[in-house]
């Protein structure tokens, strides 16, 4: 495991921010978070036809009775628990309930064990079919440089455009370099990365890629539900333009990365700026259009440059018949970026550049080179890119020896493309790459099997829920490539964990579940600090348990926590409760796959677009 995986995605908020939060936040009650009922279930929905299990905190050394009741209170199933005993990840002593034999769809089920009742839950695939769109709606909410309109998000979430040089904004249309470079850049558009107003090359790259891959997968996997990702499925301004909405959204990220590329005739031409962010951290709450801080461009980095090379090369082939002009521009940008990165292979992010925007330090870009080469080779068939692919130490899935994928480890993204999209590699190489997904999937299933609250995770650090979601995506691809049911089962078991089968009986997805995250670290969705502002919309994935506890609130409230209990639903606990592009891209991919595999879909074209779900 690479040490920088445990580094924070950003640094602590400034003193001013802490003072603002302190002024608006009620006095803290310094108690450990409420862990909820002893019976921990997927409080959103178990999918019919799949295993259904729950975890129960119980110190008994012998099995105990359980009963499942429907919404009317009638017992519909019963049995005895299996004793599991002490669980190191949570510190709990637990039993497991398996009620898979009951498979009647319905709402309001309650599981009772030894006098304790679970939160209510459904047996249904419908919530997943909503979540695949709610998770994608996050990206429209996070758009920069354009108004977020009420007709798409509702009145509570509508806001003016941010960073368009309209007072008090300084604007993103002419941004100077943090260290003088002699010119300014127009870097409007793109997405705000997380709860702050920064826009970053590395997180934009993987997020845009994952949205496009979510669609591209449907072109090559038999039985994939392409219609579910078609035009008119999202509540965004571009719907109805003849282009799949998910691609319209992803294009916001790719176009922004292209604007971050240094133009010809300038020093470092072809390289990509690491980020554009505020000069100093701003306080909470603060809507984007009210941000008064000057905007600055950070230095170029090899990692951001390779993110552009990979994401733009992927876009070039996907948009080739949709918008040939955009595809051509994207391919030109990708080629320039890859050439520049090879000439500057060690331009790493400055770990001290953390005021006003996260650092995203990554001092090993071997994986990014492999990912970018894989995308360029698949798009162009060029022998030079092929040589870089087959000559990489990551080739044939070897990157999985070090882990799955996230912004800091992208080899698996290249493997996904090589295993999925026709590319001219020998069949044996494609087969070996697909086999690597299965082998890593087996490791993930083995990790989950050791836990009382099964999650395919080897550790809990900043953004652990994003890592867990991407691990489930590896399991999903392993199922695509092998057809083996164990990987499909592992995907839904992971959703159980994210939806409440965890030590807090807490759904980490906003708007989904009785005890769902509602106080995400965000400058606009800041109802906890200002009741006139909204809570987060439905479909956002919280960062999740983090043993490093990098913020003062988490340090105070969670000191000595067990790994899976290092979480707090508080807006100021930013090291555990922030939201981010890459985590929601992983959730969007995961929920779309899970919705597709959960049973028959509605006929194509019968679901009209609407505003996203109400997070009540």
BELPE-V681962 format. One record per residue. SS is DSSP state (2 for helix, 1 for strand, 0 for the rest). PSI is psi in whole degrees, -180 to 180 (none if undefined). OMEGA is omega as a letter, one per 30 degrees, with the letter a starting at -180 (NA if undefined). Layout:
ss->SS psi->PSI omega->OMEGA
ss->SS psi->PSI omega->OMEGA
//
This chain:
ss->0 psi->134 omega->a
ss->0 psi->137 omega->a
ss->2 psi->-31 omega->a
ss->2 psi->-7 omega->l
ss->2 psi->-28 omega->a
ss->2 psi->-2 omega->l
ss->0 psi->147 omega->l
ss->0 psi->149 omega->l
ss->0 psi->-17 omega->a
ss->0 psi->169 omega->a
ss->0 psi->176 omega->a
ss->0 psi->153 omega->l
ss->0 psi->158 omega->a
ss->0 psi->167 omega->l
ss->2 psi->-41 omega->l
ss->2 psi->-41 omega->l
ss->2 psi->-43 omega->l
ss->2 psi->-40 omega->a
ss->2 psi->-41 omega->l
ss->2 psi->-46 omega->a
ss->2 psi->-42 omega->a
ss->2 psi->-36 omega->a
ss->2 psi->-29 omega->a
ss->2 psi->-14 omega->a
ss->0 psi->133 omega->l
ss->0 psi->155 omega->l
ss->0 psi->133 omega->a
ss->0 psi->140 omega->l
ss->0 psi->109 omega->a
ss->0 psi->67 omega->l
ss->0 psi->157 omega->l
ss->0 psi->148 omega->l
ss->0 psi->148 omega->l
ss->0 psi->127 omega->a
ss->0 psi->0 omega->l
ss->0 psi->-169 omega->a
ss->0 psi->155 omega->l
ss->0 psi->-20 omega->a
ss->1 psi->112 omega->a
ss->1 psi->116 omega->a
ss->0 psi->165 omega->l
ss->0 psi->99 omega->a
ss->0 psi->5 omega->l
ss->0 psi->-69 omega->l
ss->1 psi->135 omega->l
ss->1 psi->142 omega->a
ss->0 psi->131 omega->l
ss->0 psi->143 omega->l
ss->0 psi->1 omega->a
ss->0 psi->160 omega->l
ss->0 psi->146 omega->a
ss->0 psi->112 omega->a
ss->1 psi->155 omega->l
ss->1 psi->159 omega->l
ss->1 psi->139 omega->a
ss->1 psi->130 omega->l
ss->1 psi->113 omega->a
ss->0 psi->128 omega->a
ss->0 psi->2 omega->a
ss->0 psi->141 omega->l
ss->0 psi->2 omega->l
ss->0 psi->156 omega->l
ss->0 psi->151 omega->l
ss->0 psi->163 omega->a
ss->1 psi->144 omega->l
ss->1 psi->157 omega->l
ss->1 psi->137 omega->l
ss->1 psi->125 omega->a
ss->1 psi->146 omega->l
ss->0 psi->-175 omega->a
ss->0 psi->-23 omega->l
ss->0 psi->-5 omega->a
ss->0 psi->2 omega->a
ss->0 psi->134 omega->l
ss->1 psi->126 omega->a
ss->1 psi->-11 omega->l
ss->1 psi->155 omega->l
ss->1 psi->168 omega->l
ss->1 psi->-161 omega->a
ss->1 psi->145 omega->a
ss->0 psi->165 omega->l
ss->1 psi->132 omega->a
ss->1 psi->126 omega->l
ss->1 psi->-36 omega->l
ss->1 psi->-157 omega->a
ss->1 psi->138 omega->l
ss->0 psi->117 omega->a
ss->0 psi->-32 omega->a
ss->0 psi->-26 omega->a
ss->0 psi->-23 omega->a
ss->0 psi->2 omega->a
ss->0 psi->155 omega->l
ss->1 psi->124 omega->a
ss->1 psi->158 omega->l
ss->1 psi->165 omega->l
ss->1 psi->135 omega->l
ss->1 psi->130 omega->l
ss->1 psi->109 omega->l
ss->0 psi->34 omega->a
ss->0 psi->-27 omega->a
ss->0 psi->-19 omega->l
ss->0 psi->126 omega->a
ss->0 psi->25 omega->a
ss->0 psi->119 omega->l
ss->0 psi->145 omega->l
ss->1 psi->177 omega->l
ss->1 psi->160 omega->l
ss->1 psi->25 omega->l
ss->1 psi->148 omega->l
ss->1 psi->133 omega->l
ss->1 psi->127 omega->a
ss->1 psi->134 omega->l
ss->1 psi->121 omega->l
ss->0 psi->44 omega->l
ss->0 psi->-3 omega->l
ss->1 psi->140 omega->a
ss->1 psi->142 omega->l
ss->0 psi->169 omega->l
ss->0 psi->154 omega->l
ss->0 psi->153 omega->l
ss->1 psi->167 omega->a
ss->1 psi->163 omega->l
ss->1 psi->102 omega->a
ss->0 psi->153 omega->l
ss->0 psi->-7 omega->a
ss->2 psi->-43 omega->a
ss->2 psi->-37 omega->l
ss->2 psi->-34 omega->a
ss->2 psi->-23 omega->l
ss->2 psi->-41 omega->a
ss->2 psi->-34 omega->a
ss->2 psi->-27 omega->l
ss->2 psi->-38 omega->l
ss->2 psi->-40 omega->l
ss->2 psi->-37 omega->l
ss->2 psi->-30 omega->a
ss->2 psi->-25 omega->l
ss->2 psi->-38 omega->a
ss->2 psi->-38 omega->l
ss->2 psi->-44 omega->l
ss->2 psi->-36 omega->a
ss->0 psi->3 omega->a
ss->1 psi->141 omega->l
ss->0 psi->147 omega->l
ss->0 psi->17 omega->l
ss->0 psi->144 omega->l
ss->0 psi->142 omega->l
ss->1 psi->111 omega->a
ss->0 psi->143 omega->a
ss->2 psi->-32 omega->a
ss->2 psi->-18 omega->l
ss->2 psi->-27 omega->a
ss->2 psi->-7 omega->a
ss->0 psi->161 omega->a
ss->2 psi->-38 omega->a
ss->2 psi->-30 omega->a
ss->2 psi->-3 omega->l
ss->0 psi->146 omega->l
ss->1 psi->158 omega->l
ss->0 psi->165 omega->l
ss->0 psi->142 omega->l
ss->0 psi->145 omega->l
ss->0 psi->52 omega->l
ss->0 psi->23 omega->l
ss->0 psi->33 omega->l
ss->0 psi->121 omega->a
ss->0 psi->137 omega->g
ss->0 psi->2 omega->l
ss->0 psi->146 omega->l
ss->0 psi->-23 omega->l
ss->0 psi->155 omega->l
ss->0 psi->12 omega->a
ss->0 psi->-15 omega->l
ss->0 psi->72 omega->a
ss->1 psi->127 omega->l
ss->1 psi->169 omega->l
ss->1 psi->146 omega->l
ss->0 psi->-41 omega->l
ss->0 psi->120 omega->a
ss->0 psi->131 omega->l
ss->0 psi->-2 omega->l
ss->0 psi->6 omega->l
ss->0 psi->168 omega->l
ss->1 psi->163 omega->a
ss->1 psi->146 omega->l
ss->0 psi->105 omega->a
ss->0 psi->39 omega->l
ss->0 psi->162 omega->l
ss->0 psi->-161 omega->a
ss->0 psi->-166 omega->a
ss->1 psi->142 omega->l
ss->0 psi->134 omega->a
ss->0 psi->-42 omega->a
ss->0 psi->-132 omega->a
ss->0 psi->-8 omega->l
ss->0 psi->-169 omega->a
ss->0 psi->18 omega->l
ss->0 psi->154 omega->l
ss->1 psi->129 omega->a
ss->1 psi->143 omega->a
ss->2 psi->-46 omega->a
ss->2 psi->-39 omega->a
ss->2 psi->-35 omega->l
ss->2 psi->-40 omega->a
ss->2 psi->-52 omega->a
ss->2 psi->-36 omega->a
ss->2 psi->-47 omega->l
ss->2 psi->-44 omega->l
ss->2 psi->-43 omega->a
ss->2 psi->-35 omega->l
ss->2 psi->-44 omega->l
ss->2 psi->-40 omega->l
ss->2 psi->-35 omega->l
ss->2 psi->-41 omega->l
ss->2 psi->-46 omega->a
ss->2 psi->-33 omega->l
ss->2 psi->-37 omega->a
ss->2 psi->-15 omega->l
ss->2 psi->-19 omega->a
ss->2 psi->-10 omega->l
ss->0 psi->123 omega->a
ss->0 psi->132 omega->l
ss->0 psi->0 omega->l
ss->0 psi->147 omega->a
ss->0 psi->79 omega->a
ss->2 psi->-33 omega->a
ss->2 psi->-30 omega->a
ss->2 psi->-17 omega->a
ss->2 psi->21 omega->a
ss->0 psi->-175 omega->l
ss->0 psi->140 omega->l
ss->0 psi->4 omega->a
ss->0 psi->-21 omega->a
ss->0 psi->153 omega->l
ss->0 psi->81 omega->a
ss->0 psi->159 omega->a
ss->0 psi->-27 omega->a
ss->0 psi->-5 omega->a
ss->0 psi->145 omega->a
ss->0 psi->9 omega->a
ss->0 psi->7 omega->l
ss->0 psi->0 omega->l
ss->0 psi->138 omega->l
ss->0 psi->132 omega->a
ss->2 psi->-35 omega->a
ss->2 psi->-32 omega->l
ss->2 psi->-37 omega->l
ss->2 psi->-42 omega->a
ss->2 psi->-45 omega->a
ss->2 psi->-33 omega->a
ss->2 psi->-30 omega->l
ss->2 psi->-38 omega->l
ss->2 psi->-43 omega->a
ss->2 psi->-44 omega->l
ss->2 psi->-40 omega->l
ss->2 psi->-45 omega->l
ss->2 psi->-39 omega->l
ss->2 psi->-33 omega->l
ss->2 psi->-23 omega->a
ss->0 psi->-4 omega->a
ss->1 psi->134 omega->a
ss->0 psi->129 omega->a
ss->0 psi->163 omega->l
ss->0 psi->147 omega->l
ss->0 psi->-5 omega->l
ss->0 psi->158 omega->l
ss->0 psi->139 omega->a
ss->0 psi->29 omega->l
ss->0 psi->135 omega->a
ss->0 psi->-23 omega->l
ss->0 psi->168 omega->a
ss->1 psi->134 omega->l
ss->1 psi->142 omega->a
ss->0 psi->-37 omega->a
ss->1 psi->163 omega->l
ss->1 psi->129 omega->a
ss->1 psi->176 omega->l
ss->1 psi->155 omega->l
ss->0 psi->-39 omega->l
ss->0 psi->158 omega->l
ss->0 psi->140 omega->l
ss->0 psi->161 omega->l
ss->0 psi->174 omega->l
ss->0 psi->145 omega->f
ss->0 psi->161 omega->l
ss->0 psi->108 omega->l
ss->0 psi->149 omega->a
ss->2 psi->-39 omega->a
ss->2 psi->-11 omega->a
ss->2 psi->4 omega->a
ss->0 psi->118 omega->a
ss->0 psi->-2 omega->a
ss->0 psi->144 omega->l
ss->0 psi->149 omega->l
ss->1 psi->141 omega->a
ss->1 psi->147 omega->l
ss->1 psi->132 omega->l
ss->0 psi->171 omega->a
ss->0 psi->162 omega->l
ss->1 psi->153 omega->l
ss->1 psi->153 omega->l
ss->2 psi->-38 omega->a
ss->2 psi->-48 omega->l
ss->2 psi->-38 omega->l
ss->2 psi->-42 omega->l
ss->2 psi->-29 omega->l
ss->2 psi->-43 omega->l
ss->2 psi->-45 omega->a
ss->2 psi->-44 omega->a
ss->2 psi->-51 omega->a
ss->2 psi->-38 omega->a
ss->2 psi->-36 omega->l
ss->2 psi->-41 omega->l
ss->2 psi->-46 omega->a
ss->2 psi->-37 omega->a
ss->2 psi->-39 omega->a
ss->2 psi->-34 omega->a
ss->2 psi->-35 omega->a
ss->0 psi->5 omega->a
ss->0 psi->-41 omega->l
ss->0 psi->-10 omega->a
ss->0 psi->-46 omega->a
ss->0 psi->86 omega->a
ss->2 psi->-34 omega->a
ss->2 psi->-47 omega->l
ss->2 psi->-42 omega->l
ss->2 psi->-41 omega->l
ss->2 psi->-45 omega->l
ss->2 psi->-40 omega->a
ss->2 psi->-43 omega->a
ss->2 psi->-40 omega->l
ss->2 psi->-44 omega->l
ss->2 psi->-39 omega->a
ss->2 psi->-45 omega->l
ss->2 psi->-46 omega->l
ss->2 psi->-43 omega->a
ss->2 psi->-44 omega->a
ss->2 psi->-42 omega->l
ss->2 psi->-43 omega->l
ss->2 psi->-39 omega->a
ss->2 psi->-40 omega->l
ss->2 psi->-30 omega->l
ss->2 psi->-16 omega->a
ss->0 psi->66 omega->a
ss->0 psi->-7 omega->a
ss->0 psi->33 omega->l
ss->0 psi->93 omega->a
ss->0 psi->157 omega->l
ss->0 psi->144 omega->l
ss->0 psi->118 omega->a
ss->0 psi->-15 omega->l
ss->0 psi->-2 omega->a
ss->0 psi->64 omega->a
ss->0 psi->21 omega->l
ss->0 psi->116 omega->a
ss->0 psi->-12 omega->l
ss->0 psi->150 omega->a
ss->0 psi->159 omega->a
ss->0 psi->-38 omega->a
ss->0 psi->58 omega->a
ss->0 psi->133 omega->l
ss->0 psi->105 omega->a
ss->0 psi->17 omega->l
ss->0 psi->106 omega->a
ss->0 psi->19 omega->l
ss->2 psi->-40 omega->a
ss->2 psi->-40 omega->l
ss->2 psi->-38 omega->l
ss->2 psi->-42 omega->l
ss->2 psi->-45 omega->l
ss->2 psi->-49 omega->a
ss->2 psi->-42 omega->l
ss->2 psi->-40 omega->l
ss->2 psi->-42 omega->l
ss->2 psi->-45 omega->a
ss->2 psi->-39 omega->l
ss->2 psi->-46 omega->a
ss->2 psi->-36 omega->a
ss->2 psi->-39 omega->a
ss->2 psi->-27 omega->a
ss->0 psi->9 omega->a
ss->0 psi->137 omega->l
ss->2 psi->-32 omega->a
ss->2 psi->-41 omega->l
ss->2 psi->-36 omega->l
ss->2 psi->-43 omega->a
ss->2 psi->-39 omega->l
ss->2 psi->-32 omega->l
ss->2 psi->-56 omega->a
ss->2 psi->-20 omega->l
ss->0 psi->-4 omega->a
ss->0 psi->147 omega->l
ss->0 psi->-9 omega->l
ss->0 psi->-9 omega->a
ss->2 psi->148 omega->l
ss->2 psi->37 omega->l
ss->2 psi->15 omega->a
ss->2 psi->-17 omega->l
ss->2 psi->-25 omega->l
ss->2 psi->-13 omega->l
ss->2 psi->-22 omega->l
ss->0 psi->-3 omega->l
ss->0 psi->-178 omega->a
ss->0 psi->-122 omega->l
ss->0 psi->149 omega->l
ss->1 psi->-172 omega->a
ss->0 psi->-28 omega->a
ss->0 psi->-2 omega->l
ss->1 psi->97 omega->a
ss->0 psi->8 omega->a
ss->2 psi->-39 omega->a
ss->2 psi->-22 omega->l
ss->2 psi->-43 omega->l
ss->2 psi->-41 omega->l
ss->2 psi->-39 omega->l
ss->2 psi->-47 omega->l
ss->2 psi->-45 omega->a
ss->2 psi->-31 omega->a
ss->2 psi->-17 omega->a
ss->2 psi->-43 omega->a
ss->0 psi->131 omega->l
ss->0 psi->133 omega->a
ss->0 psi->-5 omega->l
ss->0 psi->-1 omega->l
ss->0 psi->152 omega->l
ss->0 psi->148 omega->a
ss->2 psi->-34 omega->a
ss->2 psi->-37 omega->l
ss->2 psi->-41 omega->l
ss->2 psi->-43 omega->l
ss->2 psi->-41 omega->l
ss->2 psi->-38 omega->l
ss->2 psi->-43 omega->l
ss->2 psi->-38 omega->l
ss->2 psi->-30 omega->l
ss->2 psi->-34 omega->l
ss->2 psi->-43 omega->l
ss->2 psi->-43 omega->a
ss->2 psi->-44 omega->l
ss->2 psi->-36 omega->l
ss->2 psi->-39 omega->l
ss->2 psi->-38 omega->l
ss->2 psi->-41 omega->l
ss->2 psi->-43 omega->l
ss->2 psi->-36 omega->l
ss->2 psi->-40 omega->l
ss->2 psi->-47 omega->a
ss->2 psi->-35 omega->a
ss->2 psi->-19 omega->a
ss->0 psi->-3 omega->a
ss->0 psi->144 omega->l
ss->0 psi->-29 omega->l
ss->0 psi->87 omega->a
ss->0 psi->125 omega->l
ss->0 psi->135 omega->a
ss->0 psi->71 omega->a
ss->0 psi->139 omega->l
ss->0 psi->-6 omega->a
ss->0 psi->166 omega->a
ss->0 psi->107 omega->a
ss->0 psi->-172 omega->a
ss->0 psi->122 omega->a
ss->0 psi->28 omega->a
ss->2 psi->-34 omega->l
ss->2 psi->-33 omega->l
ss->2 psi->-39 omega->l
ss->2 psi->-42 omega->l
ss->2 psi->-44 omega->l
ss->2 psi->-41 omega->l
ss->2 psi->-31 omega->l
ss->2 psi->-41 omega->l
ss->2 psi->-33 omega->l
ss->2 psi->-35 omega->l
ss->2 psi->-43 omega->l
ss->2 psi->-39 omega->l
ss->2 psi->-44 omega->l
ss->2 psi->-36 omega->l
ss->2 psi->-37 omega->l
ss->2 psi->-42 omega->l
ss->2 psi->-41 omega->a
ss->2 psi->-25 omega->a
ss->2 psi->-25 omega->a
ss->0 psi->4 omega->a
ss->0 psi->132 omega->a
ss->2 psi->-28 omega->a
ss->2 psi->-33 omega->l
ss->2 psi->-40 omega->l
ss->2 psi->-45 omega->l
ss->2 psi->-40 omega->l
ss->2 psi->-34 omega->l
ss->2 psi->-49 omega->a
ss->2 psi->-31 omega->l
ss->2 psi->-37 omega->l
ss->2 psi->-41 omega->l
ss->2 psi->-36 omega->l
ss->2 psi->-46 omega->a
ss->2 psi->-48 omega->a
ss->2 psi->-28 omega->a
ss->0 psi->5 omega->l
ss->0 psi->-13 omega->l
ss->0 psi->69 omega->a
ss->0 psi->172 omega->a
ss->0 psi->-23 omega->l
ss->0 psi->-5 omega->a
ss->0 psi->49 omega->a
ss->0 psi->127 omega->l
ss->1 psi->123 omega->a
ss->0 psi->3 omega->l
ss->1 psi->118 omega->a
ss->0 psi->139 omega->l
ss->0 psi->4 omega->a
ss->0 psi->108 omega->l
ss->0 psi->157 omega->a
ss->0 psi->-36 omega->a
ss->0 psi->75 omega->a
ss->1 psi->153 omega->l
ss->0 psi->135 omega->l
ss->0 psi->-4 omega->a
ss->0 psi->48 omega->l
ss->0 psi->147 omega->l
ss->1 psi->107 omega->a
ss->0 psi->143 omega->a
ss->0 psi->-17 omega->l
ss->0 psi->-44 omega->l
ss->0 psi->69 omega->a
ss->0 psi->44 omega->a
ss->0 psi->-32 omega->l
ss->0 psi->-30 omega->a
ss->0 psi->-31 omega->a
ss->0 psi->106 omega->a
ss->0 psi->-15 omega->l
ss->0 psi->-13 omega->l
ss->0 psi->158 omega->a
ss->0 psi->159 omega->l
ss->0 psi->167 omega->l
ss->0 psi->148 omega->l
ss->0 psi->167 omega->a
ss->0 psi->147 omega->l
ss->0 psi->17 omega->l
ss->0 psi->137 omega->l
ss->1 psi->122 omega->l
ss->0 psi->150 omega->a
ss->0 psi->-44 omega->l
ss->0 psi->-178 omega->a
ss->0 psi->139 omega->a
ss->0 psi->105 omega->a
ss->0 psi->-17 omega->a
ss->0 psi->-21 omega->l
ss->0 psi->69 omega->a
ss->0 psi->-3 omega->l
ss->0 psi->154 omega->a
ss->2 psi->-36 omega->a
ss->2 psi->-47 omega->l
ss->2 psi->-40 omega->l
ss->2 psi->-39 omega->a
ss->2 psi->-41 omega->a
ss->2 psi->-22 omega->a
ss->2 psi->13 omega->a
ss->0 psi->131 omega->l
ss->0 psi->12 omega->a
ss->0 psi->148 omega->l
ss->0 psi->153 omega->a
ss->2 psi->-51 omega->a
ss->2 psi->-6 omega->l
ss->2 psi->10 omega->l
ss->0 psi->62 omega->a
ss->0 psi->148 omega->a
ss->0 psi->129 omega->l
ss->0 psi->80 omega->a
ss->0 psi->137 omega->a
ss->0 psi->-28 omega->a
ss->0 psi->-5 omega->l
ss->0 psi->69 omega->a
ss->2 psi->-20 omega->a
ss->2 psi->-9 omega->l
ss->2 psi->-17 omega->a
ss->2 psi->21 omega->l
ss->1 psi->167 omega->l
ss->0 psi->162 omega->a
ss->0 psi->154 omega->a
ss->2 psi->-49 omega->a
ss->2 psi->-34 omega->l
ss->2 psi->-41 omega->a
ss->2 psi->-27 omega->l
ss->2 psi->-41 omega->l
ss->2 psi->-42 omega->l
ss->2 psi->-40 omega->l
ss->2 psi->-47 omega->l
ss->2 psi->-47 omega->a
ss->2 psi->-47 omega->a
ss->2 psi->-33 omega->l
ss->2 psi->-43 omega->l
ss->2 psi->-46 omega->a
ss->2 psi->-37 omega->l
ss->2 psi->-41 omega->l
ss->2 psi->-40 omega->a
ss->0 psi->3 omega->a
ss->0 psi->-5 omega->a
ss->0 psi->-177 omega->a
ss->0 psi->140 omega->l
ss->0 psi->163 omega->l
ss->0 psi->150 omega->l
ss->0 psi->146 omega->a
ss->0 psi->136 omega->l
ss->0 psi->1 omega->a
ss->0 psi->-10 omega->a
ss->0 psi->109 omega->a
ss->0 psi->147 omega->a
ss->0 psi->149 omega->l
ss->0 psi->173 omega->l
ss->0 psi->153 omega->a
ss->0 psi->168 omega->a
ss->0 psi->148 omega->l
ss->0 psi->121 omega->a
ss->0 psi->60 omega->l
ss->0 psi->none omega->NA
//
